[in-house]
Amino acid sequence: MLELTEWREIAKMVEDEAWALLERLNVKGPPVDAFVLAEKLNLSVHIDPNLGTRGYSRRRWGIETIAVGSKNPEKSERKHFTIAHEIGEVLLAGRVEQSFIEDASNLMAVSLLLPRKWFKEDAESLEFDLPTLKRRYSTVSHEVISYRMLDVKPLIITIFDNGKLYKRKSSYPRRVAQIHPLEMACIKAVSDSMEQVKLQDDEVSVVGWPVFRDDWKRIILKTELKGFCSD
């Protein structure tokens, strides 16, 4: 088999393979159920409460098995992502250089659960509203959905967990900007109100969403730079 070594060609192949697989399995729209995908592919899924990792796949006695941990049983999105990731490992084995297999399998999971064609249309028509997209793509976490927005248009996605910066990613063609004062103001407003907040000035437009649980507060920001032209 051809072993792909360049990430750009790998990414295109993975996105194309994921879309072709969904079409072949007659998956017509979201939400995509990774358990159903595995079943249609004749992959056995085993939930292991003692598993020390999120999951793995292996072949025994001619049967491909996906084992999934259950340390966080209430977070079904994690299980769906893990299964979709392991589907990627099975399908991409021997086709992608080993050093790229984890990233390629992560992209396969994203491409199966948030297919680019559907997600782009939905994100644009729903004005990138994270709660609405989460209801439509219910098997995917808020975090993964927000990062998929970066593939649709230039944005900055920032995640704060319990008041501390967790991740900050950008799809602008330059280094991720430092956190803007308006972004910090948005974080405070969301934390205080526990509701969605939108702020803007001459430089940026920021929307903040609360993703709160009893013992954990996550705030996701979507930031657009007003002076940027994508053309």
For each residue, the residues with C-beta under 8 A, 3 or more apart:
1: 94 95
2: 95
3: 94 95 96 97
4: 9 10 13 95 96 97 100
5: 97 100
6: 9 10
7: 10 11 100 103
8: 11 12
9: 4 6 12 13
10: 4 6 7 13 14 96 100 104
11: 7 8 14 15 104 107
12: 8 9 15 16
13: 4 9 10 16 17 95
14: 10 11 17 18 88 92 104 107 108 111
15: 11 12 18 19 107 111 116
16: 12 13 19 20
17: 13 14 20 21 91 92 108 111
18: 14 15 21 22 108 111 112 115
19: 15 16 22 23 111 115 116 117
20: 16 17 23 24
21: 17 18 24 25 37 91 112
22: 18 19 25 27 32 112 115
23: 19 20 26 27
24: 20 21
25: 21 22 37 40 41
26: 23
27: 22 23 32 37
28:
29: 118
30: 114 118 122 136 137 138 139
31: 113 136 137 138 139 140
32: 22 27 37 80 84 112 113 115 137 139
33: 36 37 80 139
34: 37 38 79 80 81 83 84 87 109 112 113 139
35: 38 39 45 79 80 83
36: 33 39 40
37: 21 25 27 32 33 34 40 41 83 84 87 112
38: 34 35 41 43 44 45 66 83 87
39: 35 36 42 43 45
40: 25 36 37
41: 25 37 38 87 90
42: 39 64
43: 38 39 57 64 65 66 86 87 90
44: 38 63 64 65 66
45: 35 38 39 65 66 68 83
46: 65 66 67 68
47: 68 69 70 79
48: 51 67 68 69 70
49: 69 70 71
50:
51: 48 54 55 67 68 69 70
52: 69
53: 56 69
54: 51 68 69 78 82
55: 51 66 67 68 69 82 83 85 86
56: 53 66 67 86
57: 43 64 65 66 67 86 89 90
58: 64 65 67
59: 62 63 64 65
60: 63 65
61:
62: 59
63: 44 59 60
64: 42 43 44 57 58 59 90
65: 43 44 45 46 57 58 59 60
66: 38 43 44 45 46 55 56 57 82 83 86 87 90
67: 46 48 51 55 56 57 58
68: 45 46 47 48 51 54 55 79 82 83 86
69: 47 48 49 51 52 53 54 55 82
70: 47 48 49 51 73 79
71: 49
72: 75 78
73: 70
74:
75: 72 78 79 141
76: 79 80 139
77: 80 81 139 140 141 144
78: 54 72 75 81 82 141
79: 34 35 47 68 70 75 76 82 83
80: 32 33 34 35 76 77 83 84 113 139 140
81: 34 77 78 84 85 109 113 140 141 144
82: 54 55 66 68 69 78 79 85 86 109
83: 34 35 37 38 45 55 66 68 79 80 86 87
84: 32 34 37 80 81 87 88 108 109 110 112 113
85: 55 81 82 88 89 105 106 108 109
86: 43 55 56 57 66 68 82 83 89 90 105
87: 34 37 38 41 43 66 83 84 90 91 108 109 112
88: 14 84 85 91 92 104 105 106 107 108 109 112
89: 57 85 86 92 93 101 105
90: 41 43 57 64 66 86 87 93
91: 17 21 87 88 95 108
92: 14 17 88 89 95 96 101 104 105 108
93: 89 90 101
94: 1 3
95: 1 2 3 4 13 91 92
96: 3 4 10 92 100 101 104
97: 3 4 5 100 101
98: 101
99:
100: 4 5 7 10 96 97 103 104
101: 89 92 93 96 97 98 104 105
102: 105 106
103: 7 100 106 107
104: 10 11 14 88 92 96 100 101 107 108
105: 85 86 88 89 92 101 102 108 109
106: 85 88 102 103 109 110
107: 11 14 15 88 103 104 110 111
108: 14 17 18 84 85 87 88 91 92 104 105 111 112
109: 34 81 82 84 85 87 88 105 106 112 113
110: 84 106 107 113 114 144 147 148
111: 14 15 17 18 19 107 108 114 115 116
112: 18 21 22 32 34 37 84 87 88 108 109 115
113: 31 32 34 80 81 84 109 110 137 139 140 144
114: 30 110 111 118 119 137 140 144 145 148
115: 18 19 22 32 111 112 118 119
116: 15 19 111 119 120 151
117: 19 120 121
118: 29 30 114 115 121 122
119: 114 115 116 122 123 133 137 148 151 152
120: 116 117 123 124 151 152
121: 117 118 124 125
122: 30 118 119 125 126 133 136 137
123: 119 120 126 128 133 148 149 152
124: 120 121 127 128 152
125: 121 122
126: 122 123 129 132 133 136
127: 124
128: 123 124 133 149 152 153 155 207 222
129: 126 132 133
130: 133 134 142 145 146 207 209 220 222
131: 134 135 196 209
132: 126 129 135 136
133: 119 122 123 126 128 129 130 136 137 145
134: 130 131 137 138 140 142 145
135: 131 132 138
136: 30 31 122 126 132 133
137: 30 31 32 113 114 119 122 133 134 140 145
138: 30 31 134 135
139: 30 31 32 33 34 76 77 80 113
140: 31 77 80 81 113 114 134 137 144 145
141: 75 77 78 81 144 145
142: 130 134 145 146 209 211 218 220
143: 146 147 159 218 220
144: 77 81 110 113 114 140 141 147 148
145: 114 130 133 134 137 140 141 142 148 149
146: 130 142 143 149 157 159 220 222
147: 110 143 144 150 157 169
148: 110 114 119 123 144 145 151 152
149: 123 128 145 146 152 153 155 157 222
150: 147 155 157 169 170 171
151: 116 119 120 148 171
152: 119 120 123 124 128 148 149
153: 128 149 171 230
154: 170 171 172 173 224 225 228 230
155: 128 149 150 170 171 172 222 223 224
156: 168 169 170 171 172 176 177 221 222 223 224 225
157: 146 147 149 150 167 168 169 170 220 221 222 223
158: 165 167 168 169 179 183 220 221 223
159: 143 146 165 166 167 168 218 219 220 221
160: 163 164 165 166 187 218 219 221
161: 164 166 216 217 218
162: 216 217 218
163: 160 191 217
164: 160 161
165: 158 159 160 168 179
166: 159 160 161 218
167: 157 158 159
168: 156 157 158 159 165 176 179
169: 147 150 156 157 158 176
170: 150 154 155 156 157 174 175 176 177
171: 150 151 153 154 155 156
172: 154 155 156 176 177 225 228
173: 154
174: 170
175: 170
176: 156 168 169 170 172
177: 156 170 172 180 225
178:
179: 158 165 168 183 184
180: 177 183 184 203 204 206 223
181: 184 185
182: 185 186 199 200 201 203 204 206
183: 158 179 180 186 187 204 206 221 223
184: 179 180 181 187 188
185: 181 182 188 189 199
186: 182 183 189 190 197 198 199 206 207 208 221
187: 160 183 184 190 191 208 219 221
188: 184 185 191 192
189: 185 186 192 193 197 199 208
190: 186 187 193 194 195 196 197 208 209 210 219
191: 163 187 188 194 210 217 219
192: 188 189
193: 189 190 197
194: 190 191 210 212
195: 190 210
196: 131 190 207 208 209 210
197: 186 189 190 193 207 208
198: 186 205 206 207 208
199: 182 185 186 189 205 206 208
200: 182 204 205 206 226
201: 182 204
202: 226
203: 180 182 225 226 227
204: 180 182 183 200 201 223 224 225 226
205: 198 199 200 223 224 226
206: 180 182 183 186 198 199 200 221 222 223 224
207: 128 130 186 196 197 198 221 222
208: 186 187 189 190 196 197 198 199 219 220 221 222
209: 130 131 142 190 196 219 220 221 222
210: 190 191 194 195 196 217 218 219
211: 142 218 219 220
212: 194 216 217 218
213: 216 217
214:
215:
216: 161 162 212 213
217: 161 162 163 191 210 212 213
218: 142 143 159 160 161 162 166 210 211 212
219: 159 160 187 190 191 208 209 210 211
220: 130 142 143 146 157 158 159 208 209 211
221: 156 157 158 159 160 183 186 187 206 207 208 209
222: 128 130 146 149 155 156 157 206 207 208 209
223: 155 156 157 158 180 183 204 205 206
224: 154 155 156 204 205 206 228
225: 154 156 172 177 203 204 228
226: 200 202 203 204 205
227: 203
228: 154 172 224 225
229:
230: 153 154
231:
